[in-house]
Amino acid sequence: MKRYLLLLFFFSGLSLADSAVWRLTYADKQLYLGGTLHILSAQDYPLPVEFARAYEASDKLVLEADIRQMQEPAFIQEMMALLTLPAGQSLADKLSAATLNRLSQYLTGKGMQLEPLLHYKAAMLALMLTKMEMQQQGLDQQGVDMHFLARAESDHKPLGFLESAMQQMRYLAEMGVGQEDELIVYTLDDMQSLPQMLEELRSAWRNGDLGALEADGINPMRETHPQLYQSLLKARNDQWVPQLLSMLEDKPVELVLVGALHLAGDDGLLAQLSRQGVKVEKLSGEKP
């Protein structure tokens, strides 16, 4: 679970020798499926050529959810309500004394106070801490999905979405419920090894290494938090596969961008689609 927090934000650069973009073919129809990250560093731009070529070869861009909604005041208000504990509750009541003390010391070292943050759910606090650390590591640029969303709007390219923005927020809001202490401990542990972990994850994504993504991002979550794995990855993959199969039956060629963990593993989109008879090819430097 702890590495999944990083993967919610991370996954950047890509070498030309390999790719995080796949071409899916069924009968005479095709679409492109790319693994993404929602936040990048300045050095990751310009984005790898495979993404641009797949975009140019597509008629429609499909994202997990409409990111634009997440910037609207009404959505932000609803999201904050979803990620905030009910009145009268405090995260302090859900954490052990040792974890609470460790969290307080960590925040003090960052020039922050603990008390104003105790009304948030553990998932919200964990995501806040992770994002803050990643920004300090230079990951402060818009991600692949936002980059191509802006480009699609400029090009007047049709858009599609696999789920609603609020569905995504509900998945996150349920993360760590009943395991608040463990989630915060894992998050604080991650902060100590963040630079090394980011480099390992970047290497796995940069090379389109599905085995490494499964080993580093999927297996730990599946083994220690099977319910989280089911809700955040498998259940969503299962809901998306029929949509992707439907896209492979229509005329437009889609470029579908999803978080890279959704591509890896036996329950991943690539494996599931392959079992359905879809031809899966990783793009490299050639034109699609």
C-alpha positions in Angstrom: 0.0 0.0 0.0 2.8 2.4 0.8 4.2 2.4 -2.7 0.7 2.8 -4.1 0.6 6.3 -2.5 3.7 7.2 -4.5 2.2 5.7 -7.7 -0.9 7.8 -7.3 1.4 10.8 -8.1 4.5 9.4 -9.8 5.7 7.8 -13.1 7.6 10.1 -15.4 10.3 9.9 -18.1 10.8 7.2 -20.7 13.7 6.0 -22.9 13.3 5.5 -26.6 14.5 1.9 -26.2 11.4 0.9 -24.5 7.9 2.3 -23.9 5.0 2.7 -21.5 2.6 2.8 -24.4 1.0 -0.2 -26.0 -1.0 -0.8 -29.2 -4.0 -3.0 -28.8 -5.5 -4.7 -31.9 -8.6 -6.8 -32.3 -9.7 -7.8 -35.8 -9.2 -4.7 -37.9 -9.6 -2.2 -35.0 -7.0 -0.8 -32.7 -6.4 1.6 -29.8 -3.4 2.8 -27.8 -3.1 2.3 -24.1 -0.5 4.3 -22.1 0.7 4.1 -18.5 0.7 7.5 -16.8 1.6 9.6 -13.8 -0.3 12.6 -12.5 2.7 14.7 -11.6 6.1 15.1 -13.3 9.4 16.9 -12.9 10.6 19.6 -15.3 13.2 17.2 -16.7 10.5 14.9 -17.9 9.5 17.4 -20.6 9.3 17.1 -23.6 7.4 13.8 -23.1 8.6 10.7 -24.8 7.9 10.4 -28.5 5.7 7.3 -28.1 3.0 9.2 -26.3 2.9 12.0 -28.9 2.8 9.5 -31.8 0.0 7.5 -30.2 -1.9 10.8 -29.6 -1.4 11.9 -33.2 -2.6 8.5 -34.5 -5.7 8.6 -32.4 -9.1 10.2 -33.0 -10.2 10.4 -29.3 -8.5 10.8 -25.9 -9.8 8.7 -23.0 -8.7 9.4 -19.4 -9.6 7.7 -16.1 -11.7 10.6 -15.1 -12.3 14.3 -16.1 -9.4 16.0 -14.3 -11.0 19.4 -15.0 -13.9 18.6 -12.6 -11.3 18.2 -9.8 -10.5 21.9 -10.1 -14.0 23.2 -9.8 -14.9 24.8 -6.4 -18.0 22.7 -6.0 -16.1 19.5 -6.5 -13.3 20.6 -4.2 -15.8 21.3 -1.5 -17.5 17.9 -1.9 -14.1 16.2 -2.0 -12.9 17.9 1.2 -16.1 16.8 2.9 -15.5 13.2 1.7 -11.9 13.2 3.0 -12.7 14.9 6.3 -13.7 13.0 9.5 -17.2 13.6 10.8 -17.7 16.3 13.4 -16.5 15.3 16.8 -14.0 12.7 15.4 -10.2 13.1 15.4 -7.5 11.2 13.7 -5.7 11.2 17.0 -8.3 8.8 18.3 -7.4 6.3 15.5 -3.6 6.4 16.0 -1.4 4.9 18.6 0.5 7.2 20.9 3.8 6.2 19.3 2.5 7.0 15.8 0.9 10.2 16.9 4.2 11.3 18.4 6.2 10.3 15.4 3.8 12.2 13.1 4.0 15.3 15.3 7.8 15.2 15.2 7.8 14.8 11.4 5.5 17.7 10.9 7.4 19.9 13.4 10.5 19.3 11.3 8.6 20.6 8.3 7.5 23.7 10.1 3.9 22.4 10.3 1.5 21.8 13.2 -0.3 18.6 13.9 -3.5 19.8 15.4 -5.0 21.4 12.2 -4.6 18.2 10.3 -6.3 15.8 12.7 -9.7 16.4 11.3 -8.7 14.8 8.0 -9.1 11.1 7.2 -5.8 9.1 7.2 -5.9 8.8 3.4 -6.1 12.5 3.0 -3.2 13.2 5.4 -1.1 10.4 3.8 -1.7 11.9 0.3 -0.9 15.4 1.5 2.4 14.3 3.1 3.4 12.3 0.0 2.6 15.1 -2.4 4.6 17.6 -0.3 7.7 15.4 -0.2 7.4 14.7 -4.0 7.2 18.4 -4.7 10.4 18.9 -2.6 12.0 16.3 -4.9 11.2 18.4 -7.9 8.0 16.7 -9.0 5.9 19.8 -9.4 4.8 19.7 -13.1 1.5 18.7 -14.7 1.3 15.0 -15.5 0.9 13.0 -18.7 -2.9 13.0 -18.5 -3.3 16.8 -17.9 -0.7 17.5 -20.6 -2.7 15.6 -23.2 -6.0 16.8 -21.9 -4.9 20.4 -22.5 -3.6 19.4 -26.0 -6.9 17.6 -26.8 -8.9 20.7 -25.8 -6.7 22.9 -28.0 -7.0 20.4 -30.9 -10.8 20.0 -30.4 -10.2 16.2 -30.1 -13.1 14.3 -28.6 -12.7 13.2 -25.0 -13.9 10.2 -23.0 -13.6 9.0 -19.4 -13.6 5.5 -17.8 -15.2 6.7 -14.6 -16.3 9.9 -12.8 -14.0 12.1 -10.8 -16.2 11.5 -7.7 -15.8 7.8 -8.1 -12.1 8.3 -7.9 -12.4 10.4 -4.8 -14.6 7.7 -3.1 -11.9 5.1 -3.8 -9.3 7.3 -2.1 -11.6 8.2 0.8 -11.9 4.5 1.7 -8.2 3.9 1.6 -6.9 3.0 5.1 -10.3 2.9 6.8 -9.9 0.7 9.8 -6.1 0.7 9.3 -5.3 4.3 9.9 -2.4 3.7 12.2 -0.7 1.3 9.7 -1.3 3.7 6.8 0.3 6.7 8.6 3.3 4.5 9.8 3.8 3.3 6.2 3.6 6.8 4.9 6.2 8.1 7.4 8.5 5.2 6.5 8.2 6.1 2.9 9.4 9.6 3.5 12.7 8.3 4.7 13.4 6.3 1.5 11.5 8.4 -0.9 14.4 9.4 -3.3 15.5 5.8 -3.8 11.9 4.6 -4.2 11.2 7.3 -6.7 14.2 6.3 -8.8 13.3 2.6 -8.7 9.7 3.3 -9.7 10.9 5.7 -12.4 13.2 3.1 -13.8 10.5 0.5 -13.9 8.1 2.8 -15.7 10.6 4.3 -18.0 11.4 0.8 -19.3 7.8 -0.3 -19.4 8.9 -3.1 -17.0 5.6 -4.6 -16.0 7.3 -7.3 -13.9 9.0 -4.6 -11.8 5.8 -2.6 -11.5 4.0 -5.7 -10.2 6.8 -6.6 -7.8 7.2 -3.1 -6.4 3.7 -1.7 -6.6 1.2 -4.5 -6.8 2.4 -7.5 -4.9 3.0 -5.6 -1.6 -0.5 -4.1 -1.7 -2.1 -7.4 -2.7 -0.3 -9.3 0.1 -0.7 -6.8 3.0 -4.0 -5.0 2.0 -6.0 -7.3 -0.2 -9.2 -5.3 0.2 -7.4 -2.2 -1.0 -6.0 -4.0 -3.9 -9.4 -5.3 -4.8 -11.1 -1.8 -4.7 -8.3 0.4 -6.1 -7.0 -1.9 -8.8 -8.7 -5.1 -9.6 -12.3 -3.9 -9.4 -11.6 -0.9 -11.5 -9.7 -3.0 -14.0 -12.6 -5.3 -14.3 -14.9 -2.4 -14.9 -12.7 -0.9 -17.5 -12.0 -4.0 -19.6 -15.5 -4.2 -21.1 -15.2 -0.5 -22.0 -11.9 -1.0 -23.7 -13.3 -4.0 -25.6 -16.2 -1.8 -26.7 -13.7 0.8 -28.0 -12.0 -2.0 -30.0 -15.3 -2.5 -31.8 -16.0 1.1 -32.8 -14.5 3.2 -35.6 -12.6 5.9 -33.7 -9.0 5.0 -32.7 -8.7 5.9 -29.0 -5.6 6.8 -26.9 -6.4 5.6 -23.3 -4.3 6.9 -20.5 -4.4 5.2 -17.1 -2.2 4.9 -14.1 0.6 2.4 -14.9 -0.2 0.0 -12.1 -3.5 -0.7 -13.9 -1.4 -2.3 -16.8 0.6 -4.8 -14.8 -0.1 -8.2 -13.2 -2.5 -11.0 -14.0 -5.4 -8.8 -13.1 -4.0 -5.9 -15.1 -5.6 -4.5 -18.3 -3.0 -5.9 -20.6 -3.2 -9.4 -19.3 -7.0 -9.4 -19.2 -7.3 -8.0 -22.7 -4.8 -10.5 -24.0 -6.9 -13.3 -22.6 -9.8 -11.9 -24.5 -7.9 -12.4 -27.8 -6.6 -8.8 -28.1 -3.1 -8.5 -29.7 -0.9 -6.5 -27.4 2.3 -4.7 -28.7 4.5 -2.4 -26.9 5.4 0.7 -28.9 9.0 1.7 -29.3 10.6 4.5 -31.4 8.7 3.6 -34.6 5.6 5.4 -35.8 2.3 3.7 -34.8 
